[in-house]
Amino acid sequence: MRSHIIDNWESQDEPEHWRIMCDRILKNTHYPVGLLELYQHILHHGQVGVIDSPEEKELLLSELVVKQQGVLKVHNRIYELIFDSNWVESCMRKFV
């Protein structure tokens, strides 16, 4: 599974589900860096408490995270492996 889906997700993404999720964050005109920082915080801590910020709402719309019992966490293990800390750091370099 890792070599077919996780490591090569960009070439395996048909229909373009994961690319759309990625674009929703990276092409956000208001706060892509804030979205990446929040997502990275969720990755590192496993979850964060909900405060209903615009960044949280955008991450929820991207479907990378879910809201459960007052916290945000990564939607599932596959997303956590595809959109990992390396992905976040790579994306952050595009905005520096």
Buried (B, 14 or more C-beta within 10 A) or exposed (E): EEEEBBEEBEEEBEEEEBEEBBEBBBEBEEBBBBBBBBBBEBBEEEBBEBEEEEBBEBBBEBBBBBBEEEBBBBBEEBBBBBBBEEBBEEBBEEEE
